[in-house]
Structures are given as structure tokens and as C-alpha cells.
């Protein structure tokens, strides 16, 4: 709020004094919730509006930013690189900011347009406990919180604001369903184990020593550490329906396109083997696995049942 006082004083000097004293109007958007319409992010407070327009898709990624490295968007006053403050002669609403043909009332009584500066956006993943059965101890990302600050912003009247804390703006990522049954399959020509449903899939490049045709002693499963090369685990969502033929084809098909890919970065695989008729049933669990995409990660579960693999 204090960062705008210089602008207000300047406007007050131009408009004159009352009884010899400068009239200073305090701006305060700290209690306002940031909203959006298209590329415009705005806050409203009574008869005032503060908003900016930037390239939305590349500025508000559903991913955390590296520590100390925000996304920086330059401001030059052109389309998609603008900051505005406006005052009106009556209560302002979203239509006054978002509509192509804006309402005739209230009318704008004051406007500041930034001509240079930067907007810095620092993004973090917000996680909560996953209470879905089968995901005990796990987490899920429910939103990304973007902290927004203006730096070294120059307005048309020459006023420079070195720092202004706009506040936060939240975005919601696409859900990760994990809606699989317990039956998993393995490619004949590789060590790829897979399960899929609709447009999602989970794969495991398993160490063959974990799925031997031998019964494991009670309470003593075979255990393997997850790594990038052996026992690697990936969860993917796709832009369309996935088929079984996708997983055992080399090279991997390019359609449907992958929408998201989350890779395991730690944890272990535990396999318990029992007889199944003349063959064997391998019950495969993922223990304490974190999945990561970009700079974001979450704990899948302390013990996630990947499924049952039947071999001869």
C-alpha cells in the first residue's frame, strides 16, 4: 500500500489542496482476492481497481519455481505486458475490467499506466493429505500458489515504485485420477510392467530378480530400490485413450500425446510371490514413493498397491 502513496501525493498536488493541506488517499488491496479474466489478473476494492495483463499460460505454470528464481515478466505498456491502477466514481465490478464493451458506469476518474518495470512470480505447490483409501500417508497437490510482486515499475507520470507486493493468485492443476484395478501386465519382450485405464497409465521397469517363479517366505518380500534405470516408475496422463499395445511397442508411439509425466525419485518396490494354480502371483507394492514433475513432487503413499502380476 505504501508503495503507491507517492503516486497519490503527486495526483493530489496536481488537483490542489483543501485548507492548505494535501489530501492523501490511501490505497489498500491487501484484503482483496486476486481474480482473472483471460490474461488479466485483477483486484477490486470499492471504487478502485489494480490489474495487470501478462502472457497467462507461460506465467502461471502449474509447477513450482526453483528457490530464488521467480518467473520475470517485463512491463513495457504494450498488450500482455501492462499494469494499471484505476479509480472510479462508484463501486467497480469485474465487468469494468473484463468486458470488451465496458459498462458506462461507474466512470474512470483516475488512471495510472506503467511504462516499464518487471513482475516477478514465485510459485509453490500446495499439498494436503490424500484420504483416498489405498493412499494412506500420501499427499496430493490441490493448487499452485503464485506470489506476485512488482519491481522497479515506472508510471506515465514518472513515479517509480521499486517494490510492491500484489499478493497471491491460485491456479488449480489437472487431477491425477490413479483409477486402476489390481490386475497388471508385463511385456513379453522387456521388463516393463504396466497398468492403464482410459487416458492414464503407470509403468514399472522392474528388475527381473524381483519376480522369480519362487514363493517368498511369509513376511519376507523381495525388495528393490527405485532408480532412474532399474525399477523406474512413471505415471502418465494422455491427451486421448491409451491401449495395451502402447506399452510394448519400440519406439514408444507418439500418439496419444503425453499430457503429464510424474517419475518416482525414491522409495522401494516390494514383491510377495504366491502360487496361482500352476503359475505364480506376484503382489507388487510401492513403498514411500515420491513422484516428481518439473520442480514439484508429492508422496504417493507410504504403501501403494501397484497390482498383481500373474506368471507361469
HELIX and SHEET records of a PDB file:
HELIX    1   1 UNK A    2  UNK A    4  5                                   3    
HELIX    2   2 UNK A    5  UNK A   15  1                                  11    
HELIX    3   3 UNK A   56  UNK A   59  1                                   4    
HELIX    4   4 UNK A   95  UNK A   98  1                                   4    
HELIX    5   5 UNK A  208  UNK A  210  5                                   3    
HELIX    6   6 UNK A  244  UNK A  246  5                                   3    
SHEET    1   A 6 UNK A  35  UNK A  37  0                                        
SHEET    2   A 6 UNK A  40  UNK A  45 -1                                        
SHEET    3   A 6 UNK A  48  UNK A  54 -1                                        
SHEET    4   A 6 UNK A  81  UNK A  88 -1                                        
SHEET    5   A 6 UNK A 108  UNK A 129 -1                                        
SHEET    6   A 6 UNK A  71  UNK A  75 -1                                        
SHEET    1   B 7 UNK A  35  UNK A  37  0                                        
SHEET    2   B 7 UNK A  40  UNK A  45 -1                                        
SHEET    3   B 7 UNK A  48  UNK A  54 -1                                        
SHEET    4   B 7 UNK A  81  UNK A  88 -1                                        
SHEET    5   B 7 UNK A 108  UNK A 129 -1                                        
SHEET    6   B 7 UNK A 139  UNK A 155 -1                                        
SHEET    7   B 7 UNK A 160  UNK A 171 -1                                        
SHEET    1   C 8 UNK A 185  UNK A 186  0                                        
SHEET    2   C 8 UNK A 192  UNK A 197 -1                                        
SHEET    3   C 8 UNK A 200  UNK A 205 -1                                        
SHEET    4   C 8 UNK A 232  UNK A 238 -1                                        
SHEET    5   C 8 UNK A 258  UNK A 264 -1                                        
SHEET    6   C 8 UNK A 279  UNK A 293 -1                                        
SHEET    7   C 8 UNK A 268  UNK A 276 -1                                        
SHEET    8   C 8 UNK A 222  UNK A 225 -1                                        
SHEET    1   D 7 UNK A 185  UNK A 186  0                                        
SHEET    2   D 7 UNK A 192  UNK A 197 -1                                        
SHEET    3   D 7 UNK A 200  UNK A 205 -1                                        
SHEET    4   D 7 UNK A 232  UNK A 238 -1                                        
SHEET    5   D 7 UNK A 258  UNK A 264 -1                                        
SHEET    6   D 7 UNK A 279  UNK A 293 -1                                        
SHEET    7   D 7 UNK A 296  UNK A 311 -1                                        
END                                                                             
